[in-house]
Amino acid sequence: MVSSDVVLTTQTSRSLLSRFKTVIRSNLILVTIVSVAAVVWVLVFNQAMSDFLLGTNWNGSGYIPIFGFTVPVEFEGWSDYSYYYLTWGNRFLEGYSPYTDAFNNVAPDQYVPYFFPPLYLYLCALGNSLPFGQFGIAILLCLFGYFTAVPVYGIAKYLSQNKRVGEIAVASYLLNPLVLYHTVYEWLNPAPFVFFMLLSFYLMMKRHRTVGTLAMVTAVLFKQTAVFMALPLVAYLLRMPPSKELADTASETSEEYELVVGDNLDLRGFFKVGLIVVVYVAIISVPYIFDIENYVYYLLVKPGMTLLRDLTTLPESNFPVTFAVPFIVIHTPTPIIQFFNLATAYSILLLISMVVIFIPMLSEVKDDRNLRDYWRRILFLSLLLLLAVHIFSPRGIYKYYCMALIPFFSIVNSERMIAHGTKKLRASFPMVLNPLLITLVILIPNRYIYLGFLVLVLLSYILHEHFGIVYNEFNLSFKYILQNLRFRFSSITSHFSES
């Protein structure tokens, strides 16, 4: 009996090992990418720990030699980790309740207000409880950042039907300079909410509506920025759940249906999920929700808006940058600057952009026989929404806020990932180049002008069809020239061989 159990265990172990080897062989490129990225992340993290202990953290400003040229960079580093996150975690573990003056006033000369939702505070407290000293929170933030690659790969592979496209997306995310600096070196806060935001999209693409919705709500409970992703969520949840029998069959729309399959309204299901969300948020918000006015004040009002008083001088370097600032740089007439200053601070531009983007989200046809096409468009519109949120933010932004955009740039990385269609997408050079170029126009420029480049990025995505036409023409011309060169080379070679 014992011997048969041993034989069975051995056979099971061999079977699992065989399956593991098969999985590794079939995903060798992906395994190589995540392994190389893990080594890079560990090296950067170790350097960050050393600099943190020595007090020599690089603030992101300096010069980098590129192809013989000295390029000035301004990554915009911050000391939030030591000043805020460690303090927040310790204050909570000491028994202080957040969203109170007692929590915020650490010392007469140290005011550390907490205005994030509860989950980020719990992460800080958990990190400080781990046996890693001052680095517990940093480890958790980096783990969230690294494992964001999982939904990035899943989404890119699903939308393209090509694992090579998924592998490119993972590489461009994990090795992205902005992510490496702000997540792995600076240990700043966006990683957890970005992880759950991407996880939500992936789960909903896989038809897990309720769990996907709760993942997005979890993102909101880490950082308020994710609340804007409620718009694509609402647009999707208002429709009938996808039918497993019809999903992604890519058949043509039949005339026997009055509406496209899956595009009917589902108000009952929407309110059911909405009720689950309300209960979930209430549970996470206990006990702060019992003083709802104070809770809402800290989450929505206290972060505040940035209304520039002096329209002739650039704001101090520790102030967030608003949409009005680039106009000061280029010496725009004061009335125009004031218009953008007021329209940004009072959310006018943000609300207009939200409405303009939400309308096509609602009107996008959801056909259960081609869900990939639907989700490509929704993810593209979500990227436009997130860009608009950053550009027109009433509070203004810092460069590290753009970490929320990087996974979207890595997935929506070419015109092919936006266009309608059911065909399997092939990997292309723009999928590699575009996320890197966009990152560089965020990282390298001065903090007072990069928002202008972010506007150009938004416009380039809006005009993606035109860029796609130009690229296709260039690609065809290049292939034609290459074929001619090959033909001439083969003719010359054959001539010499004959002689």
TORPATI-855702 format. One record per residue (C-alpha): residue in one letter; x, y, z. Coordinates in Angstrom, 2 decimals. Layout:
  resn        X        Y        Z
     a        X        Y        Z
...
END
This chain:
  resn        X        Y        Z
     m     0.00     0.00     0.00
     v     2.82     2.35     0.97
     s     4.74     1.43    -2.15
     s     1.74     2.15    -4.44
     d     1.29     5.56    -2.77
     v     4.97     6.33    -3.37
     v     4.66     5.28    -7.03
     l     1.51     7.42    -7.43
     t     3.25    10.42    -5.83
     t     6.27     9.97    -8.09
     q     4.09     9.76   -11.19
     t     2.18    12.88   -10.14
     s     5.44    14.77    -9.56
     r     6.76    13.72   -12.95
     s     3.49    14.75   -14.60
     l     3.60    18.19   -12.95
     l     7.25    18.62   -13.89
     s     6.50    17.65   -17.48
     r     3.64    20.17   -17.65
     f     5.85    22.85   -16.13
     k     8.56    22.22   -18.74
     t     5.97    22.35   -21.50
     v     4.62    25.68   -20.25
     i     8.15    27.11   -20.01
     r     9.07    25.94   -23.53
     s     5.87    27.35   -25.04
     n     6.37    30.71   -23.30
     l    10.14    30.94   -23.42
     i    10.21    34.55   -24.67
     l     7.79    35.71   -21.97
     v     9.75    33.87   -19.27
     t    12.96    35.48   -20.51
     i    11.40    38.95   -20.46
     v     9.98    38.69   -16.93
     s    13.24    37.12   -15.68
     v    15.42    39.86   -17.14
     a    12.99    42.46   -15.82
     a    13.10    40.87   -12.35
     v    16.89    41.15   -12.32
     v    16.71    44.80   -13.41
     w    14.08    45.58   -10.77
     v    16.17    43.94    -8.04
     l    19.29    45.87    -9.08
     v    17.41    49.19    -9.11
     f    15.71    48.39    -5.80
     n    19.03    47.53    -4.15
     q    20.50    50.81    -5.37
     a    17.46    52.63    -4.03
     m    17.88    51.01    -0.59
     s    21.55    51.97    -0.49
     d    20.82    55.57    -1.48
     f    17.93    55.74     1.00
     l    20.12    54.65     3.91
     l    22.90    57.04     2.90
     g    20.49    59.88     2.24
     t    21.81    60.28    -1.31
     n    18.64    59.58    -3.34
     w    18.85    60.94    -6.88
     n    16.15    63.58    -7.35
     g    15.86    62.82   -11.06
     s    17.56    65.98   -12.33
     g    20.79    65.89   -14.28
     y    22.33    65.09   -17.63
     i    22.47    61.81   -19.54
     p    24.88    61.18   -22.45
     i    23.01    59.80   -25.48
     f    24.86    59.12   -28.77
     g    27.52    61.68   -27.94
     f    25.02    64.36   -26.89
     t    24.43    65.56   -23.33
     v    20.67    65.51   -22.74
     p    19.21    67.30   -19.67
     v    16.57    65.26   -17.83
     e    14.12    66.07   -15.09
     f    12.50    62.87   -13.80
     e    11.08    64.83   -10.84
     g    11.84    62.79    -7.75
     w    10.14    63.25    -4.37
     s    10.73    62.23    -0.76
     d     7.09    61.23    -0.13
     y     8.14    57.75     0.98
     s    10.13    58.85     4.02
     y     8.03    61.91     4.88
     y     4.51    60.60     4.28
     y     4.20    56.84     3.80
     l     6.39    55.69     6.70
     t     4.78    58.26     8.98
     w     1.25    57.29     7.97
     g     1.94    53.62     8.65
     n     3.46    54.36    12.05
     r     0.65    56.72    13.07
     f    -1.97    54.09    12.29
     l    -0.05    51.38    14.18
     e     0.21    53.76    17.14
     g    -3.59    53.88    17.30
     y    -4.33    57.22    15.64
     s    -7.42    57.33    13.44
     p    -6.98    58.85     9.95
     y    -8.98    61.83     8.71
     t    -8.42    63.62    12.01
     d    -6.18    66.48    13.15
     a    -4.60    64.18    15.75
     f    -3.41    61.86    12.98
     n    -2.12    64.68    10.78
     n    -0.23    66.69    13.40
     v     2.78    64.51    14.17
     a     4.80    67.32    15.75
     p     4.66    71.12    15.93
     d     6.84    71.33    12.84
     q     5.57    68.20    11.07
     y     2.13    68.22     9.44
     v     1.45    65.00     7.53
     p    -2.17    65.07     6.30
     y    -3.70    61.84     5.03
     f    -6.27    62.30     2.23
     f    -6.17    58.98     0.36
     p    -8.86    56.30     0.75
     p    -8.35    53.75     3.57
     l    -6.67    50.90     1.66
     y    -3.45    52.80     0.99
     l    -3.11    53.55     4.71
     y    -3.61    49.87     5.49
     l    -0.88    49.00     3.00
     c     1.49    51.44     4.73
     a     0.66    49.93     8.12
     l     1.14    46.39     6.77
     g     4.47    47.34     5.24
     n     5.70    48.80     8.52
     s     4.60    45.61    10.29
     l     6.70    43.37     8.06
     p    10.20    42.33     9.24
     f    11.94    44.51     6.65
     g    12.40    47.69     8.65
     q    11.86    50.83     6.63
     f    11.56    48.91     3.36
     g     8.35    46.93     3.96
     i     6.10    49.45     2.19
     a     8.61    49.75    -0.66
     i     8.57    45.97    -1.20
     l     4.76    45.91    -1.33
     l     4.67    48.83    -3.80
     c     7.23    47.13    -6.05
     l     5.33    43.82    -5.94
     f     2.15    45.57    -7.07
     g     4.12    47.33    -9.77
     y     5.82    44.15   -11.02
     f     2.68    42.02   -11.07
     t     0.79    44.66   -13.04
     a     2.58    42.93   -15.93
     v     0.12    40.02   -15.53
     p    -3.04    41.91   -16.59
     v    -0.98    43.90   -19.11
     y     0.03    40.66   -20.83
     g    -3.47    39.19   -20.54
     i    -5.17    42.25   -22.05
     a    -2.66    42.74   -24.87
     k    -2.74    39.05   -25.81
     y    -6.54    38.92   -25.68
     l    -7.09    42.04   -27.80
     s    -4.50    41.10   -30.41
     q    -4.99    37.29   -30.35
     n    -1.19    37.16   -30.48
     k     1.07    36.34   -27.55
     r     3.97    38.17   -29.22
     v     2.03    41.42   -28.88
     g     1.45    40.55   -25.22
     e     5.17    39.95   -24.73
     i     6.02    43.33   -26.28
     a     3.51    45.01   -23.95
     v     5.05    43.31   -20.90
     a     8.60    44.29   -21.91
     s     7.66    47.90   -22.64
     y     5.93    48.14   -19.25
     l     8.41    46.35   -16.98
     l    11.46    48.03   -18.51
     n     9.85    51.45   -18.85
     p    12.15    54.18   -17.45
     l     9.30    56.04   -15.75
     v     8.15    52.88   -13.95
     l    11.71    51.92   -12.98
     y    12.39    55.34   -11.52
     h     9.11    56.24    -9.80
     t     8.04    52.76    -8.65
     v    11.26    50.79    -8.14
     y    13.62    53.62    -7.14
     e    11.40    56.33    -5.62
     w     8.71    53.98    -4.18
     l     5.80    56.32    -4.96
     n     2.15    55.49    -4.47
     p     0.35    54.73    -7.81
     a     1.36    51.05    -8.16
     p    -1.47    49.41    -6.11
     f    -4.33    51.33    -7.74
     v    -2.82    50.84   -11.21
     f    -2.60    47.08   -10.59
     f    -6.27    46.77    -9.61
     m    -7.39    49.11   -12.40
     l    -5.71    46.93   -15.07
     l    -6.86    43.76   -13.31
     s   -10.43    45.06   -13.48
     f   -10.28    45.55   -17.25
     y    -8.80    42.07   -17.72
     l   -11.42    40.38   -15.55
     m   -14.27    42.13   -17.36
     m   -12.81    41.11   -20.72
     k   -12.92    37.55   -19.42
     r   -16.61    38.08   -18.54
     h   -16.16    38.29   -14.74
     r   -18.39    41.33   -14.34
     t   -18.87    41.44   -10.58
     v   -15.31    40.54    -9.61
     g   -13.98    42.93   -12.25
     t   -16.14    45.71   -10.89
     l   -14.94    45.07    -7.34
     a   -11.34    45.17    -8.59
     m   -11.97    48.66    -9.99
     v   -13.63    49.75    -6.75
     t   -10.58    48.41    -4.90
     a    -8.43    50.63    -7.14
     v   -10.57    53.61    -6.11
     l   -10.16    52.67    -2.45
     f    -6.39    52.92    -2.94
     k    -6.43    56.25    -4.81
     q    -9.22    58.55    -5.94
     t    -7.84    58.89    -9.49
     a    -9.36    55.53   -10.41
     v   -12.89    56.88    -9.85
     f   -12.85    58.27   -13.39
     m   -12.67    54.71   -14.69
     a   -16.26    54.38   -13.50
     l   -17.27    55.79   -16.89
     p   -16.14    52.81   -19.02
     l   -17.36    50.55   -16.24
     v   -20.86    52.06   -16.34
     a   -20.93    51.95   -20.16
     y   -20.16    48.21   -20.04
     l   -22.36    47.23   -17.09
     l   -25.42    48.88   -18.63
     r   -25.34    46.21   -21.35
     m   -26.40    42.59   -21.06
     p   -23.69    40.19   -19.81
     p   -21.81    38.49   -22.68
     s   -23.18    35.12   -23.74
     k   -20.60    32.34   -23.47
     e   -22.07    30.63   -26.50
     l   -21.73    33.71   -28.72
     a   -18.62    35.35   -27.33
     d   -15.93    36.18   -29.90
     t   -17.32    34.02   -32.71
     a   -16.67    36.92   -35.11
     s   -19.77    36.19   -37.18
     e   -21.64    38.84   -39.09
     t   -24.58    40.60   -37.49
     s   -27.78    38.82   -38.45
     e   -30.87    40.71   -39.64
     e   -33.10    38.60   -37.40
     y   -31.92    40.61   -34.38
     e   -33.43    44.03   -33.76
     l   -30.29    44.93   -31.85
     v   -26.81    43.51   -32.09
     v   -26.37    40.52   -29.79
     g   -25.33    41.70   -26.32
     d   -26.12    45.39   -26.89
     n   -29.44    45.38   -25.03
     l   -29.74    47.33   -21.80
     d   -29.52    45.44   -18.50
     l   -30.73    47.90   -15.86
     r   -31.57    45.15   -13.38
     g   -28.07    43.71   -13.56
     f   -26.57    47.21   -13.38
     f   -28.39    48.09   -10.16
     k   -27.57    44.67    -8.69
     v   -23.83    45.24    -9.24
     g   -24.26    48.81    -7.99
     l   -25.74    47.52    -4.73
     i   -22.79    45.16    -4.27
     v   -20.41    48.09    -4.83
     v   -22.16    50.23    -2.22
     v   -22.00    47.44     0.37
     y   -18.32    46.75    -0.44
     v   -17.34    50.42    -0.14
     a   -19.30    50.78     3.11
     i   -17.55    47.76     4.67
     i   -14.07    49.00     3.71
     s   -14.93    52.51     4.93
     v   -15.95    51.47     8.45
     p   -15.62    53.28    10.87
     y   -14.86    56.48     8.91
     i   -18.17    56.33     7.06
     f   -20.02    57.00    10.32
     d   -18.79    60.58    10.02
     i   -19.64    60.76     6.34
     e   -19.23    64.54     6.02
     n   -15.66    64.48     7.36
     y   -14.84    61.37     5.30
     v   -16.03    62.95     2.04
     y   -14.24    66.20     2.92
     y   -10.87    64.47     3.28
     l   -11.27    62.37     0.14
     l   -12.75    64.92    -2.26
     v   -12.24    68.43    -0.89
     k    -9.01    68.45     1.10
     p    -6.78    67.44    -1.84
     g    -7.92    70.80    -3.20
     m    -7.46    72.60    -6.48
     t    -4.57    74.69    -7.73
     l    -5.66    78.21    -8.68
     l    -2.68    80.28    -9.82
     r    -2.59    83.78    -8.35
     d     0.45    85.08   -10.22
     l     0.05    84.54   -13.96
     t     3.43    85.95   -14.90
     t     5.68    83.76   -12.75
     l     6.06    80.00   -12.82
     p     4.85    78.21    -9.66
     e     7.39    76.88    -7.19
     s     8.97    73.51    -7.95
     n     7.03    71.72    -5.19
     f     3.64    72.77    -6.65
     p     1.73    70.52    -9.05
     v     1.60    71.63   -12.68
     t    -1.77    72.60   -14.15
     f    -2.86    73.08   -17.76
     a    -2.33    76.86   -17.43
     v     1.39    76.58   -16.63
     p     2.70    75.81   -20.18
     f     0.91    78.97   -21.38
     i     2.92    80.99   -18.85
     v     6.11    79.45   -20.25
     i     5.34    80.58   -23.82
     h     4.26    84.07   -22.61
     t     0.64    83.78   -23.71
     p    -1.46    86.93   -23.12
     t    -2.67    87.10   -19.52
     p    -6.44    86.90   -20.29
     i    -5.91    83.58   -22.11
     i    -3.82    82.20   -19.23
     q    -6.51    83.28   -16.77
     f    -9.18    81.56   -18.85
     f    -7.33    78.24   -18.74
     n    -6.41    78.82   -15.09
     l   -10.06    79.20   -14.04
     a   -11.43    76.58   -16.44
     t    -8.94    74.02   -15.09
     a    -9.26    74.88   -11.40
     y   -13.06    74.70   -11.49
     s   -13.07    71.45   -13.50
     i   -14.80    72.96   -16.54
     l   -12.32    71.53   -19.06
     l   -12.27    68.20   -17.23
     l   -16.07    67.88   -17.21
     i   -16.31    68.77   -20.91
     s   -13.69    66.16   -21.83
     m   -15.44    63.54   -19.66
     v   -18.77    64.12   -21.43
     v   -17.16    64.11   -24.88
     i   -15.44    60.78   -24.17
     f   -18.33    59.15   -22.28
     i   -20.78    59.60   -25.17
     p   -18.83    57.32   -27.58
     m   -18.34    54.86   -24.72
     l   -22.10    54.61   -24.34
     s   -22.74    54.48   -28.07
     e   -20.06    51.87   -28.83
     v   -21.84    48.75   -30.07
     k   -21.21    45.69   -27.92
     d   -21.52    42.59   -30.07
     d   -20.92    39.41   -28.07
     r   -19.69    37.72   -31.24
     n   -16.80    40.18   -31.44
     l   -16.04    41.37   -27.93
     r   -12.40    42.01   -28.73
     d   -13.40    44.78   -31.09
     y   -15.60    46.33   -28.40
     w   -12.90    46.17   -25.75
     r   -10.24    47.61   -28.06
     r   -12.39    50.70   -28.48
     i   -13.33    50.94   -24.80
     l    -9.70    50.63   -23.68
     f    -8.69    53.26   -26.24
     l   -11.40    55.64   -24.98
     s   -10.34    54.89   -21.39
     l    -6.80    55.93   -22.29
     l    -8.12    59.20   -23.76
     l   -10.12    59.73   -20.57
     l    -7.11    59.11   -18.35
     l    -5.00    61.48   -20.46
     a    -7.70    64.16   -20.13
     v    -7.84    63.60   -16.35
     h    -4.09    64.20   -16.10
     i    -4.02    67.18   -18.46
     f    -7.06    68.99   -17.01
     s    -6.69    67.95   -13.36
     p    -7.97    70.78   -11.09
     r    -5.23    69.99    -8.59
     g    -2.52    69.65   -11.20
     i    -0.13    66.74   -11.56
     y     3.40    65.60   -10.88
     k     5.28    63.42   -13.34
     y     4.90    60.30   -11.23
     y     1.11    60.49   -11.67
     c     1.77    59.37   -15.26
     m     2.60    55.88   -13.99
     a    -1.13    55.21   -14.39
     l    -0.78    55.86   -18.12
     i     2.21    53.61   -18.84
     p     0.30    50.26   -18.90
     f    -2.20    51.77   -21.34
     f     0.61    53.06   -23.57
     s     2.14    49.57   -23.48
     i    -1.14    47.93   -24.56
     v    -2.64    50.55   -26.88
     n     0.71    50.85   -28.61
     s    -0.21    51.19   -32.28
     e    -3.04    52.06   -34.64
     r    -3.74    48.34   -35.07
     m    -4.67    47.99   -31.38
     i    -7.38    50.63   -31.83
     a    -8.89    49.87   -35.22
     h   -12.04    47.81   -35.71
     g   -11.59    44.27   -36.97
     t   -11.56    40.61   -36.06
     k    -8.24    39.49   -37.53
     k    -5.28    38.39   -35.47
     l    -2.87    41.31   -35.09
     r     0.78    40.97   -35.99
     a     3.57    42.47   -33.89
     s     5.06    45.61   -35.42
     f     7.89    48.06   -34.79
     p     5.60    50.90   -33.58
     m     4.44    48.62   -30.75
     v     8.00    48.73   -29.43
     l     8.85    52.33   -30.30
     n     5.69    54.27   -29.37
     p     5.56    53.55   -25.59
     l     9.24    54.47   -25.27
     l     8.89    57.73   -27.22
     i     5.84    58.77   -25.20
     t     7.68    58.03   -21.96
     l    10.68    60.11   -23.03
     v     8.53    63.17   -23.81
     i     7.19    62.92   -20.26
     l    10.46    62.25   -18.44
     i    13.00    64.40   -20.25
     p    11.32    67.85   -20.65
     n    11.25    70.45   -17.91
     r     8.37    70.03   -15.46
     y     6.73    73.24   -16.64
     i     6.40    72.18   -20.29
     y     5.89    68.39   -20.35
     l     2.14    68.85   -19.94
     g     2.20    70.44   -23.39
     f     3.79    67.27   -24.75
     l     1.07    65.25   -23.00
     v    -1.48    67.26   -24.98
     l     0.37    66.28   -28.18
     v     0.19    62.63   -27.10
     l    -3.58    63.00   -26.63
     l    -3.92    64.54   -30.09
     s    -1.78    61.82   -31.67
     y    -4.11    59.16   -30.26
     i    -7.18    61.06   -31.45
     l    -5.62    61.28   -34.93
     h    -4.38    57.68   -34.84
     e    -5.99    56.79   -38.18
     h    -3.97    59.44   -39.99
     f    -0.75    58.31   -38.33
     g    -1.63    54.74   -39.29
     i    -2.03    55.73   -42.95
     v     1.32    57.54   -42.95
     y     3.05    54.57   -41.31
     n     1.51    52.09   -43.75
     e     2.60    54.21   -46.73
     f     6.10    54.50   -45.31
     n     6.21    50.77   -44.59
     l     5.10    49.88   -48.12
     s     7.67    52.26   -49.62
     f    10.42    50.80   -47.45
     k     9.47    47.24   -48.44
     y     9.43    48.27   -52.12
     i    12.91    49.82   -51.87
     l    14.19    46.76   -50.01
     q    12.81    44.41   -52.67
     n    14.47    46.46   -55.41
     l    17.80    46.36   -53.61
     r    17.52    42.61   -53.16
     f    16.66    42.17   -56.85
     r    19.62    44.30   -57.95
     f    21.97    42.55   -55.56
     s    20.85    39.13   -56.80
     s    21.30    40.30   -60.42
     i    24.84    41.50   -59.72
     t    25.66    38.28   -57.88
     s    24.35    36.12   -60.70
     h    26.27    38.22   -63.28
     f    29.58    37.68   -61.45
     s    28.89    33.97   -60.98
     e    28.29    33.55   -64.70
     s    31.47    35.41   -65.61
END
